[in-house]
Amino acid sequence: MIARPFFNSGILVLLLATACNRPLPVPETNKNSNEHLLAATLFHQQAAELQALCLQAYNIASRNMDAISDTASNLSSLAIVMDLDETVLDNSPYEAQSIIHGLSYPQGWDEWMNAASAKALPGAVDFIKSVREKGVQVFYITNRREKYREATLVNLQNLDIAPADSNHLLLRGEESSKETRRRKVLENYQIVMLFGDNLTDFAAIFDGNPNTLRRAEITDSLRADFGSRFIVFPNTMYGDWLNAITDYDKNLSAKQKLEKYKAVLQGF
């Protein structure tokens, strides 16, 4: 009896793929779950339109501040409140790295935070410095965790826009809502403008609401505030606009999220 070589199915597939000079198929579980972020991240890193929108926002804010300065009797009693990520700081390199290496948040987030190397969005540094020169207080209210305080301070110091003291950098505690922290600022200052890429950066009424309410009712009811009290920045990569589509369900897989995103698309 002639002995026959034995190949298990895995080795056989490997040999066939090698012989045909074709890569092996990637198992579903290892496929990049961030491919849907490709165009969004490219917009942040490559689009002159993103640059223009940021400059537009800060130009409007500068004109608002000039008008406020002309009429206010005590500028030191006034404050502006600024979100950090995608409002002052550009985190698109983290999103790009996630796409390149097939990672999903929070994978790699600690490393990105501790690198303290985020660049400022166009117009941010000049605007913040001009506000400080007027004597108006600048508060950063961010949902970065407290463990990132030192790295965040280093990042802002490198950009020469560090907070005046620890009380001017309000990071997230147990709750993600920023309302309590805004009220803390209001104890001693009048907030004349708020800056953010997420509508929850402006008012608690947006917290946890579905997009039907966020778009049709709440945003419309505050239309006079956009461009005056509220300065909004574009963020196509992440935010409550996406979370609302998935009903704020953090347990969904990447595939389930994509299914929900596609389900709300409106064709013609």
C-alpha positions as CSV (number, residue, x, y, z in Angstrom):
1,M,0.0,0.0,0.0
2,I,1.4,3.3,-1.0
3,A,1.5,5.9,1.9
4,R,-0.2,9.2,1.1
5,P,0.7,12.5,2.6
6,F,-1.9,13.9,4.9
7,F,-2.8,17.6,4.9
8,N,-5.4,19.2,7.2
9,S,-7.8,21.6,5.7
10,G,-5.9,24.7,7.0
11,I,-2.6,23.7,5.4
12,L,-4.3,22.9,2.2
13,V,-5.9,26.3,2.0
14,L,-2.6,27.9,2.8
15,L,-0.9,26.0,0.0
16,L,-3.6,26.8,-2.5
17,A,-3.5,30.5,-1.7
18,T,0.3,30.6,-2.0
19,A,0.2,28.7,-5.3
20,C,-2.3,31.2,-6.7
21,N,-0.3,34.1,-5.2
22,R,-3.5,35.4,-3.5
23,P,-3.8,36.6,0.1
24,L,-5.8,34.5,2.4
25,P,-9.3,35.7,3.2
26,V,-9.4,37.8,6.4
27,P,-11.8,36.3,9.0
28,E,-14.8,38.5,9.7
29,T,-13.7,39.2,13.3
30,N,-10.4,40.6,12.2
31,K,-11.7,42.9,9.5
32,N,-11.2,46.6,10.1
33,S,-14.3,47.9,11.8
34,N,-13.4,51.5,11.2
35,E,-13.6,51.6,7.4
36,H,-16.8,53.7,7.7
37,L,-14.6,56.4,9.2
38,L,-12.3,56.7,6.2
39,A,-14.0,59.6,4.4
40,A,-14.9,61.3,7.7
41,T,-11.3,61.3,8.8
42,L,-10.0,62.3,5.4
43,F,-12.3,65.3,5.6
44,H,-10.7,66.4,8.9
45,Q,-7.1,65.9,7.6
46,Q,-7.3,66.8,3.9
47,A,-10.2,69.1,3.3
48,A,-9.6,72.8,2.9
49,E,-13.3,73.1,3.7
50,L,-12.7,71.9,7.2
51,Q,-10.0,74.5,7.6
52,A,-12.4,77.2,6.3
53,L,-15.2,76.1,8.6
54,C,-13.0,76.4,11.7
55,L,-11.7,79.8,10.6
56,Q,-15.3,80.9,9.9
57,A,-16.3,79.8,13.4
58,Y,-13.5,81.7,15.1
59,N,-13.9,84.7,12.9
60,I,-17.6,84.9,14.0
61,A,-16.6,84.4,17.6
62,S,-13.9,87.2,17.3
63,R,-16.5,89.7,16.0
64,N,-18.9,88.7,18.8
65,M,-16.1,89.2,21.3
66,D,-15.3,92.6,19.9
67,A,-19.0,93.7,20.2
68,I,-19.1,92.4,23.8
69,S,-15.9,94.3,24.7
70,D,-17.4,97.5,23.4
71,T,-20.4,97.3,25.8
72,A,-19.2,95.3,28.8
73,S,-18.3,97.3,31.9
74,N,-16.2,94.5,33.5
75,L,-14.6,92.1,31.1
76,S,-13.0,90.1,34.0
77,S,-16.4,89.0,35.1
78,L,-17.1,87.4,31.7
79,A,-16.2,83.9,30.6
80,I,-16.2,81.7,27.5
81,V,-16.6,77.9,27.8
82,M,-14.7,75.7,25.3
83,D,-14.8,72.0,24.6
84,L,-11.4,70.7,23.7
85,D,-11.6,67.7,21.3
86,E,-12.5,68.7,17.8
87,T,-13.1,72.3,19.0
88,V,-9.7,73.4,20.1
89,L,-7.6,70.2,19.6
90,D,-7.5,68.0,16.5
91,N,-7.7,64.2,17.3
92,S,-7.9,63.0,13.7
93,P,-4.5,61.3,14.0
94,Y,-6.0,58.9,16.5
95,E,-8.9,58.1,14.2
96,A,-6.4,57.7,11.3
97,Q,-4.2,55.3,13.3
98,S,-7.3,53.3,14.2
99,I,-8.2,52.9,10.6
100,I,-4.7,51.9,9.5
101,H,-4.3,49.3,12.2
102,G,-7.9,48.1,12.5
103,L,-8.5,49.3,16.0
104,S,-11.6,50.6,17.7
105,Y,-12.0,53.1,20.5
106,P,-10.8,52.9,23.3
107,Q,-7.9,50.8,21.9
108,G,-4.9,53.1,21.6
109,W,-6.7,56.1,23.2
110,D,-4.4,56.1,26.3
111,E,-1.4,56.2,24.1
112,W,-2.8,59.1,22.1
113,M,-3.7,61.1,25.2
114,N,-0.4,60.5,26.9
115,A,1.5,61.6,23.8
116,A,0.0,65.1,24.4
117,S,0.7,65.9,20.7
118,A,-2.7,67.0,19.3
119,K,-2.4,70.1,17.2
120,A,-4.8,73.0,17.4
121,L,-7.6,73.5,15.0
122,P,-7.2,76.5,12.6
123,G,-7.9,79.8,14.3
124,A,-8.1,78.4,17.9
125,V,-4.8,79.6,19.3
126,D,-5.1,83.2,18.0
127,F,-8.6,83.5,19.2
128,I,-7.9,82.2,22.7
129,K,-5.0,84.5,23.1
130,S,-7.0,87.5,22.0
131,V,-9.8,86.7,24.5
132,R,-7.3,86.5,27.3
133,E,-5.8,89.8,26.3
134,K,-9.2,91.4,26.8
135,G,-9.3,90.0,30.3
136,V,-12.1,87.5,29.6
137,Q,-11.8,84.1,31.4
138,V,-11.4,81.0,29.3
139,F,-12.7,77.7,30.7
140,Y,-12.1,74.3,29.1
141,I,-14.9,71.9,29.9
142,T,-14.0,68.5,28.4
143,N,-15.2,64.9,28.7
144,R,-11.6,63.7,28.9
145,R,-11.2,61.6,32.0
146,E,-9.4,63.0,35.1
147,K,-6.5,60.6,34.5
148,Y,-5.6,62.6,31.4
149,R,-5.3,65.9,33.3
150,E,-1.5,66.1,33.2
151,A,-1.2,65.1,29.6
152,T,-3.9,67.5,28.6
153,L,-2.1,70.3,30.5
154,V,1.2,69.5,28.7
155,N,-0.6,69.5,25.3
156,L,-2.2,72.9,26.0
157,Q,1.1,74.3,27.4
158,N,2.9,73.2,24.2
159,L,0.3,75.2,22.2
160,D,0.7,78.2,24.6
161,I,-3.0,78.1,25.6
162,A,-2.8,76.4,28.9
163,P,-5.7,77.1,31.4
164,A,-5.1,79.8,34.0
165,D,-5.3,77.3,36.8
166,S,-6.7,73.8,37.5
167,N,-10.2,75.4,38.1
168,H,-10.2,76.5,34.5
169,L,-9.8,72.9,33.2
170,L,-13.0,70.9,34.1
171,L,-12.7,67.2,33.2
172,R,-15.3,64.5,33.3
173,G,-16.2,62.9,36.6
174,E,-18.9,60.2,37.0
175,E,-21.4,61.8,34.6
176,S,-20.8,62.8,31.0
177,S,-23.2,65.7,31.0
178,K,-21.4,69.0,31.2
179,E,-24.3,70.9,32.8
180,T,-23.0,70.7,36.4
181,R,-19.6,72.0,35.3
182,R,-21.2,74.8,33.3
183,R,-23.1,75.8,36.4
184,K,-19.9,75.8,38.4
185,V,-18.5,78.4,36.1
186,L,-21.7,80.4,36.4
187,E,-21.3,80.7,40.1
188,N,-18.6,83.4,39.5
189,Y,-18.8,84.4,35.9
190,Q,-21.3,85.3,33.1
191,I,-20.8,82.9,30.2
192,V,-21.0,84.9,27.0
193,M,-20.2,82.2,24.5
194,L,-19.8,78.4,24.4
195,F,-17.8,76.5,21.8
196,G,-18.2,72.8,20.8
197,D,-18.6,70.2,18.2
198,N,-21.4,68.3,20.0
199,L,-24.7,70.0,20.9
200,T,-24.3,68.7,24.4
201,D,-21.5,71.2,24.8
202,F,-24.1,74.0,24.8
203,A,-27.1,72.9,26.8
204,A,-28.4,70.0,28.9
205,I,-31.5,69.8,26.8
206,F,-29.5,67.9,24.2
207,D,-28.2,65.2,26.6
208,G,-29.4,61.7,25.6
209,N,-32.1,62.7,23.2
210,P,-32.9,61.0,19.9
211,N,-32.0,62.8,16.6
212,T,-35.7,63.4,15.9
213,L,-35.8,65.8,18.9
214,R,-32.3,67.1,18.5
215,R,-32.9,68.1,14.9
216,A,-36.5,69.0,14.5
217,E,-37.4,70.6,17.9
218,I,-34.5,71.5,20.1
219,T,-32.1,72.9,17.6
220,D,-34.8,74.8,15.9
221,S,-36.0,76.3,19.2
222,L,-32.4,77.7,19.8
223,R,-31.8,79.0,16.3
224,A,-31.0,82.5,17.5
225,D,-28.2,81.2,19.7
226,F,-26.1,79.6,16.9
227,G,-23.5,82.0,15.8
228,S,-24.1,84.3,18.7
229,R,-23.9,82.4,22.0
230,F,-23.2,79.0,20.5
231,I,-20.2,78.5,18.2
232,V,-20.4,75.0,16.5
233,F,-17.5,73.1,14.9
234,P,-17.8,70.3,12.4
235,N,-17.0,66.7,13.5
236,T,-17.8,64.0,11.0
237,M,-15.8,61.3,12.9
238,Y,-17.8,60.8,16.1
239,G,-20.3,62.3,18.5
240,D,-23.8,62.2,19.8
241,W,-25.2,62.6,16.3
242,L,-24.0,59.0,15.7
243,N,-24.8,57.8,19.2
244,A,-28.4,58.9,18.9
245,I,-28.8,56.8,15.8
246,T,-27.8,53.7,17.8
247,D,-30.0,54.8,20.8
248,Y,-26.8,55.4,22.8
249,D,-26.3,51.6,23.0
250,K,-22.6,51.0,23.8
251,N,-22.9,47.2,23.6
252,L,-23.5,47.1,19.8
253,S,-20.9,45.5,17.6
254,A,-19.3,47.4,14.7
255,K,-21.5,45.4,12.3
256,Q,-24.7,46.2,14.3
257,K,-23.8,49.9,14.3
258,L,-23.3,49.9,10.6
259,E,-26.6,48.3,10.1
260,K,-28.3,51.0,12.1
261,Y,-26.5,53.7,10.3
262,K,-27.6,52.4,6.9
263,A,-31.2,51.9,8.1
264,V,-31.6,55.7,8.6
265,L,-30.3,56.6,5.2
266,Q,-32.8,58.5,3.1
267,G,-32.6,57.9,-0.6
268,F,-34.7,59.4,-3.4
